[in-house]
Amino acid sequence: MCKFLDRIGQNNGMKSIKHLRLCVFLLILIIMFGVTGYMTIEDWNFLDALYMTVTTFTTVGYGEVHEVSDLGRIFTIFFIVIGVVYFLYIAGAVVQFVVEGQIRTILGRRSLDKKIDRMHNHYIVCGYGRIGRILCKMLAEKPVDLVVIEKNQDLISVMDNDKIIYLSGDASDETVLLRAGIKRAKGLVAVLATDTDNVFLVLSARQLNPDIFIMARASHNETKSKILAAGANRVESPYDMGAVSMAQRIIRPTVTNFLDFAFTQKRKDIQMEEIPVNPSSSLVNLMLKDSGIRQRFNLIIIAIKKPDESMLFNPSFETVIEAGDTVIAVGQEENLQKLEKILSARR
């Protein structure tokens, strides 16, 4: 449907350009016709003929430059009809452009609403500023189903270009959150401009869905506790994270370069991924040495997160893979996808 609407938009854009060119061409042609007619019939000079042509064509009616002959009057009547038809054509083209634009907007909005209605376990990102846009681009690489809520009308064209599914409105409005499917969503990310806005947003979201995971942005450390009290599961400060990252690049440059390769660089030879273990996976209750992960997929298991949130780093070959674990592995993207199919598969 979106491709169809894009195609309609492109076709309408081409039609608009053709209409504009045709209107300009007809205008020049009609003025040349009028000037030529008055110069030929009345034997006027160019300026007089042009003045009479413009006043007649626009139906202003300032009066005749010179006395007009009977043949000139017949020509003037004919020329007035041409002018009226021309302006009716322009008016029709403008109305058509406006109506088609409104229809295209309505169809596009309905298409987005239908996509949102079909979403389950998706994420809602509130705010499409600098942080929100980067966040959405990174999440889309997974890919993760996303709905963005943004009230700034200037960012609508940006979201359209980024092919983002979005709602235009106030993120703290319960009606907008319900339209975004908050009761079916897996998580919500609050990255609005101010901490106050994020506090109100977290309060509204937590009331609508007590079980949803909420991550929020805090610009000031003193507001972190307020956002947590409002119901956020996790609060992050971009400034703190940026400072920590800069310090790590000075202290541990090799480690940070490795993490850049694993997380931000699109390289096929090295990726890091976390994979939840389905209780029905064929690898459940097997030791790492018996799972064949290393031999079959050439992957390195660097950690296993247990269901109680404890982290087992550098697990031994006798570590047992249990249901509910999250395996953190490093290796080629293709092999990571193969392991994910096995760990997520049902027997």
C-alpha positions in Angstrom: 0.0 0.0 0.0 2.8 2.4 0.9 4.6 1.7 -2.4 1.3 2.3 -4.2 0.9 5.7 -2.4 4.5 6.6 -3.1 3.8 5.8 -6.8 0.7 8.0 -6.7 2.7 10.8 -5.1 5.4 10.6 -7.7 2.8 10.6 -10.5 0.9 13.5 -9.0 4.2 15.4 -8.7 4.9 14.8 -12.4 1.4 15.9 -13.3 1.8 19.1 -11.2 5.0 20.0 -13.1 3.3 19.3 -16.4 0.3 21.5 -15.4 2.6 24.3 -14.5 4.5 24.1 -17.7 1.3 23.9 -19.8 -0.2 26.9 -18.0 2.9 29.0 -18.6 3.1 27.9 -22.3 -0.6 28.7 -22.8 -0.2 32.1 -21.1 2.6 33.1 -23.4 0.8 31.7 -26.5 -2.4 33.6 -25.7 -0.6 36.9 -25.1 1.3 36.5 -28.3 -2.0 35.7 -30.1 -3.7 38.8 -28.6 -0.8 41.2 -29.4 -0.5 39.9 -32.9 -4.3 40.2 -33.5 -4.5 43.8 -32.3 -1.4 44.8 -34.2 -2.8 43.2 -37.4 -6.5 44.2 -37.1 -6.1 47.7 -35.6 -2.6 48.5 -36.9 -1.5 49.5 -33.3 2.1 49.5 -32.1 3.4 46.7 -29.8 3.0 48.6 -26.5 -0.6 49.5 -27.2 -1.4 46.0 -28.4 0.2 44.5 -25.3 -1.7 46.8 -23.0 -5.0 46.0 -24.6 -4.2 42.3 -24.6 -3.4 42.2 -20.9 -6.4 44.3 -19.8 -8.8 42.3 -22.0 -7.3 38.9 -21.1 -7.5 39.6 -17.3 -11.0 41.2 -17.8 -9.9 44.2 -15.8 -11.6 46.5 -18.3 -9.7 49.8 -17.8 -10.9 51.0 -21.2 -9.8 50.9 -24.8 -6.5 52.4 -25.8 -7.9 53.6 -29.1 -11.2 53.3 -30.8 -11.8 49.7 -31.8 -13.2 48.7 -35.2 -16.1 46.3 -35.6 -13.6 43.5 -36.5 -11.6 44.5 -33.5 -14.6 44.3 -31.2 -15.4 40.8 -32.5 -11.8 39.8 -31.9 -12.0 41.3 -28.3 -15.1 39.3 -27.5 -13.4 36.2 -28.7 -10.3 37.0 -26.7 -12.3 37.6 -23.5 -13.8 34.1 -23.9 -10.3 32.7 -24.3 -9.3 34.5 -21.1 -12.2 33.2 -19.1 -11.6 29.6 -20.3 -8.0 29.9 -19.4 -8.6 31.1 -15.8 -11.3 28.4 -15.4 -8.7 25.8 -16.4 -6.2 27.2 -13.9 -8.8 27.2 -11.1 -9.7 23.6 -11.9 -6.1 22.5 -11.8 -5.6 24.2 -8.4 -8.7 22.6 -7.0 -7.6 19.2 -8.4 -4.1 19.6 -6.9 -5.5 20.5 -3.4 -8.1 17.7 -3.4 -5.7 15.1 -4.6 -3.2 16.2 -2.0 -5.8 15.8 0.8 -6.9 12.4 -0.5 -3.3 11.3 -0.6 -2.7 12.5 2.9 -5.9 10.7 4.2 -4.9 7.4 2.4 -1.4 7.6 3.7 -2.7 8.2 7.3 -5.1 5.3 7.1 -2.3 3.1 5.8 -0.1 4.0 8.8 -3.0 3.5 11.2 -3.7 0.0 9.9 0.0 -0.9 10.3 -0.1 0.3 13.9 -3.3 -1.7 14.6 -1.6 -4.9 13.4 1.5 -4.3 15.7 2.2 -6.4 18.8 5.2 -6.3 21.1 6.4 -3.2 19.3 8.3 -0.2 20.7 6.9 3.3 21.0 9.5 6.1 20.6 8.3 9.4 21.9 10.2 12.3 20.3 12.0 12.4 16.9 14.7 14.9 17.7 18.4 14.2 17.3 18.4 11.4 19.9 15.1 9.9 18.8 16.1 9.8 15.1 19.4 8.1 15.8 17.7 5.7 18.2 15.1 4.8 15.5 17.7 4.2 12.8 19.7 1.8 15.1 16.6 -0.1 16.2 15.4 -0.4 12.5 18.6 -2.3 11.7 17.5 -5.2 13.9 14.7 -4.8 12.7 12.3 -3.8 15.5 8.7 -2.7 15.0 8.5 1.0 15.9 5.9 3.7 16.2 7.1 7.3 16.7 5.0 10.0 18.4 6.1 13.5 17.5 4.1 16.8 17.8 6.5 19.0 15.9 4.9 19.4 12.5 8.2 20.4 10.9 9.5 16.8 11.5 6.7 15.1 9.6 8.5 15.4 6.3 11.6 14.0 7.9 9.7 11.0 9.2 8.1 10.5 5.8 11.6 10.5 4.2 12.9 8.1 6.8 9.9 5.8 6.2 9.0 5.9 9.8 5.5 4.8 11.1 4.4 7.7 13.2 1.6 9.6 14.9 1.4 13.3 15.0 0.4 14.5 18.5 1.3 15.0 22.1 3.0 11.9 23.5 1.6 12.6 27.0 -1.9 12.5 25.6 -3.5 9.2 26.6 -5.6 9.1 23.4 -2.4 9.3 21.3 -0.7 6.6 23.3 -3.7 4.3 22.9 -3.6 5.0 19.1 0.0 4.0 19.2 -1.0 0.6 20.7 0.6 1.1 24.1 -1.5 -1.7 25.6 0.0 -4.1 23.1 3.5 -2.6 23.1 6.6 -4.2 24.5 8.4 -1.0 25.4 8.3 2.8 25.4 11.2 5.2 25.0 10.7 8.7 26.3 13.2 11.1 24.6 11.2 14.3 24.7 12.9 17.7 24.8 12.5 18.3 28.6 12.7 16.2 31.7 9.3 17.6 32.8 7.7 16.3 29.6 9.3 12.9 30.1 8.0 12.7 33.7 4.4 13.3 32.6 4.8 10.9 29.7 6.1 8.1 31.9 3.2 8.6 34.4 0.7 8.4 31.6 2.3 5.3 30.0 2.6 3.4 33.3 -1.0 4.0 34.1 -2.1 2.7 30.7 0.1 -0.3 30.7 1.5 -1.4 34.1 3.7 -4.1 32.5 5.4 -2.2 29.7 9.1 -1.6 29.8 9.9 2.2 29.9 13.2 3.8 29.2 13.5 7.5 29.6 16.0 10.3 28.9 17.1 12.6 31.7 19.0 15.8 31.0 19.8 16.5 34.6 20.9 14.0 37.3 18.5 15.4 39.9 15.5 14.5 37.8 16.5 10.8 37.4 14.9 9.8 40.7 11.6 11.6 39.7 11.4 9.8 36.4 12.1 6.5 38.1 9.4 7.3 40.7 7.0 8.1 37.9 7.4 4.5 36.7 10.4 4.3 34.4 12.3 1.0 34.5 15.5 2.7 33.3 16.7 6.3 33.0 19.7 7.3 30.8 21.5 10.6 30.5 23.0 11.2 27.1 25.5 13.5 28.6 26.7 11.0 31.2 26.9 8.3 28.5 28.9 10.6 26.2 31.3 11.5 28.9 31.8 7.8 29.9 32.4 6.9 26.2 35.0 9.6 25.8 36.8 8.5 29.0 36.8 4.9 27.8 38.3 5.9 24.5 41.2 7.4 26.3 41.7 4.7 28.9 40.8 1.6 26.8 41.1 2.6 23.1 41.4 -1.0 21.8 38.3 -2.1 23.8 36.2 0.8 22.5 37.4 0.1 18.9 36.3 -3.5 19.3 32.9 -2.4 20.6 32.5 0.1 17.7 33.1 -2.8 15.3 30.6 -5.0 17.1 27.8 -2.4 17.5 28.2 0.5 15.1 30.2 -0.8 12.1 28.4 -2.8 9.5 30.9 -5.6 9.3 30.0 -9.2 8.5 33.1 -10.7 10.2 32.3 -9.5 13.7 29.0 -8.9 15.4 27.8 -9.1 19.0 24.3 -10.3 19.7 22.1 -11.4 22.7 19.8 -14.3 22.0 17.1 -15.5 24.4 16.7 -19.2 24.9 13.3 -20.6 24.2 12.2 -23.4 26.6 11.4 -25.6 23.6 14.9 -25.2 22.0 16.8 -28.3 21.3 19.9 -26.9 23.1 18.1 -26.5 26.5 19.8 -28.4 29.3 22.9 -29.1 27.2 26.4 -28.2 28.3 28.2 -25.7 26.0 30.7 -28.5 25.1 27.8 -30.7 23.9 25.8 -27.9 22.2 28.2 -27.7 19.2 27.9 -23.9 19.1 31.6 -23.4 18.7 32.2 -26.2 16.2 29.1 -25.6 14.1 28.9 -21.9 14.0 32.4 -20.7 15.0 30.9 -18.4 17.6 32.3 -17.3 21.0 30.0 -17.3 24.0 31.2 -14.4 26.1 28.4 -14.4 28.7 25.1 -15.9 29.7 22.5 -13.8 31.5 20.3 -15.9 33.9 16.6 -15.4 34.4 17.4 -13.7 37.8 19.4 -11.0 36.0 22.7 -12.4 37.2 25.5 -12.5 34.6 27.8 -15.4 34.0 30.9 -14.0 32.2 33.2 -16.3 30.2 31.2 -19.4 31.0 33.1 -22.7 31.1 32.5 -25.5 28.6 30.5 -27.3 31.3 28.0 -24.5 31.7 24.4 -25.7 31.1 22.2 -23.8 28.7 18.8 -23.3 30.5 15.4 -22.1 29.5 15.1 -18.4 30.0 18.8 -17.7 29.6 20.1 -15.0 27.3 23.2 -16.1 25.4 25.6 -13.3 24.4 27.7 -14.4 21.5 30.3 -12.9 19.1 30.9 -13.9 15.6 29.8 -13.5 12.0 26.3 -12.2 11.5 25.2 -15.1 9.4 26.3 -17.6 12.1 24.6 -15.6 14.8 21.3 -15.8 12.8 21.7 -19.5 12.5 22.2 -19.8 16.3 19.2 -17.6 16.9 17.0 -19.9 14.9 18.1 -22.9 17.0 17.8 -21.2 20.4 14.4 -19.7 19.4 13.1 -22.8 17.7 10.5 -25.2 19.1 11.2 -28.9 19.1 
